[in-house]
């Protein structure tokens, strides 16, 4: 039982670490001052950027049919197991309509020695996580002071975890488990221009579907370096409660500072 408990903690902490990143970055509303367009004519605009969400995580997670375990991970704990990560955000707009996209890929790994070394000398865990969010947008307010968008879309979550044993009776054995689920979401995002350089940005969204519920809040400050480039810093908190009924549980809250850079083409 002691060995099983250690194995569970290794697997679930790494899974939770992946999801701590794998929840989506709230749109930094990375719009610059719109280029002049003929009066009454819609215009195209495209922005893209990269970001880091230094999130910690707390809650209950479970996999491989074992009982859920409470986890409490700081960002520094998660960073120790990070092999690779890619976090990209993009927004395409035409007049009052837009399409927001967010893609995240995280690969984590870790290895622990097992007690006594009878079942195995060590166990390693590899976890890959992909999250993709797509949301349509409609601009409700757009004037010199800022903007307000209504958004609705979906978030896809996918996690694959491998547990491998080295040495002992289980030498060479590998167990794999993964799950993919989709949640609908809706909410608002907005921007308030403090002056020509500084602005406030934020959003609030909620939804569900495959999960019992999910929510996402973001607020930050942006600085317009020039007509093309802006940088943001802020804070984000997000929660989700998912249980597939077959031993996979992800009921967590993730929160931490966000820093990002946006470029407008």
N, C-alpha and C positions, 0 to 999 in steps of 0.2 A: 504493500500500500504506500509505503514511503516513496518507492521508486515511481509509482504511477503519479503521485502528487507532484514530484519534481518534473516529470515529463510534461504533465499538464501545464504547469506554470511556464515552462520554456515555450511551449507551443502557443499558448494563449497570449502571453505577453508580446510575442513577436507578431502575432496576428493583430492584436490591438495596436501595436506600434504602426503597422502598415496602415490601418484604418485611421490612425491619428492624422496621418498625412492625407488619407484618402477621402476624407471628406472634402467638397469643392471649395476654392477661394471665392469669396463674394466678389462680384464684379467691382473693380475699383472705379467704375464709371469713368474710364480713362479717356474722356473726350477733351479735346482741345477746343479752343475757340473756333467755331465753324468757319470754313472758308466762304468767301462771298459767293452767292449763287443768284441767278436771276430771280427777281421777286416772284413769289408764288410757285417757284419750281422746286421739286424735291431734289436732293443731292445724295450721292453715294459717299460713304466714309467707311474706313476699315482701320481698326486698331488691334494691336497684338502685343503681348508682353510675357514676362516670366515673373515668378514670385516665390517667396518662401513663407510658409506658415509654420512658425516655431511652436507647435501645439503640444501640450501635454494631454493626457487622457485619464479618465477615471470611469469606472462602471463595472459591468459584468460581461464577460465573454466566455464562450465555450465552443468546443469542437471535438471531433472524433468520438461523439457520443458520450463524452465524460461530463460530469456536472459543471455548470458555469462557475467560474472563479472570479472574485473581485480583483481588479487591477488598479494600480495607481502609478502611472508612469509620467515622469517629467520629460521635457523635450531632450534634455541631456541623456537620459536613459535610452531614449529611442535612437538618438544620433549614434550611439555606440554600435548599433547593429545595422546601420544603413550601408548598403553596398552601392546603390544607384538610385537616383530620383530625377524625374522630369516633371515640371509643373508649368503648363502653358495656358494662356487665356487669350481669347480673341472675340471681337465683336464686329459684325457687319451691319451697317445701317443704310436705309434708303428712306429719306424723309422721316416720317414719324414712326416707321417700322424698323425693327432690328432683330438680329439673331445673335444670342450670346452663347459662346462655347467655352468649356473648361475641360482640360484633359490632365490627368495625373497618373503617373506610373511610379511605383515604389518597389524596390527589391531589398529585402532585409534577410539577414542570416545570423545564426548564433549557435554555439556549441557548449554543452555542459557535460561534465563528468557525472556518472551515475554512482549512487551509493553501493559499495561493496564490489561492483564490477562483475556481478554474477550474470545478470540478464544481458548487460552490455557494458563496455568500458566507458562509452560516451554516446550521447545522442545529439544530432545536429538538426536544426530546423531552418528551412528556407521558405520564405513567404513572398509572393508577388501579388501586388494589388493594383488594379486599374479602376479609375473612376472617371466617368464622362458625363458632363451635364450639358444639355442643350435647352435653351429657353427662348421662345419668341417674346418680343417686346413691343409695346405701344406707348408712345410718348404722350403723356397727359398734359404736361406743362413744359414749356420751353421758352424762356425769356432771358434777359440779361442777368438776372439774379441766379439762374440755375435751371435745373430740369427735374422732372419726376416721371419715371417709367413704370408701367404695369407689366409684369412678366408672368409667363406660364410655360411650363415645360416638363422635363423628366430628368431624373438622375439615375444612371446605371452604375451599380457597384459590382465588382468581381474580385474574388480572393481565391488564390490557390496556395495551399500549404503542404510541404513535404517534410516528414519526420524520418530520419535515417539513423540506423544503429550501427555502431562499430564495436567489434570485439564481443566476447561473451556468447551466450546462447543465441542471441538475436543478431549476430554479426551479419551484415549485408542486407538486412530487411529494411524496406522503405514503405511507409504508409502515406497515402496522399488523400487530401480532401479539399474540395473547393465548393464555392457557391456563387451564384450570380442572381441579383435581384434588381427590380426597377421600382422607383417611387415617382409619382406625379408631384409636382410642386407649383406653387404660385406665390406671388408677393410683389413687393415694390422695391425699386432702387432709385436713389436720388443724388443730386449734387447741388451744393450751394456755393456760389462764388463769393468768397470774402473780398477779393480784389482781382486784378488781372493776373496775379501769380499764384495766390493761395486759394484753396477751396476745401470744403468738407464733402465727404462722400460716405454713403452708407446704404445698407439694404436690410430688409426683413423678409423672410420667406418661411413657409411651412408646407407640409404635405404628408404623403403616405401612399400606401398601396400594398406592396409586398411587406413593408415594415408596418408596425402599428402606427408609428408617427415619426416625423422628422422635423427639425426646425433649424434655422440658420440666421444668425445676426452678425452684422459687420458695421463698424464705424471707423473712419480714419480721416487723415489730413493729407492733402495732395499739394505738390508744388509743381507749377508749370514752368519747366526750364526754358522751353521755347515752343514754337507752334507745333512741333512734332513730338517732343519728348516730355514726359512727366514722371515723377516719382511719388510713391505713396508710403505711408506708414500708419498702422492702426491696430485694432484688436478685433478678434473674431471668436465667437463661441457657437458651437453646433452640437446638436444631439440627435440620436437615432435609436429606435428600439426595434430590433429585428430578431425573429425566431422562426426558423424554417420548420419547426416541429420534428426535426430529425437529429437533434443534438447540436445544431449550429446556432449559437446565440451571440448577438452583438447589441448590447444595450449600454451605450456609453455617452458621455459628454466630453467633447474636445474643445480646448480653448487655449489661446495664446496670441502673441503679437504677430503681425503680418507686415512684410516689407515687399514692395514690388516696383517694377519699372515698366512703363508702357510707351510704345511708339506708334504714332499715327502715320499711315502711308497715304 
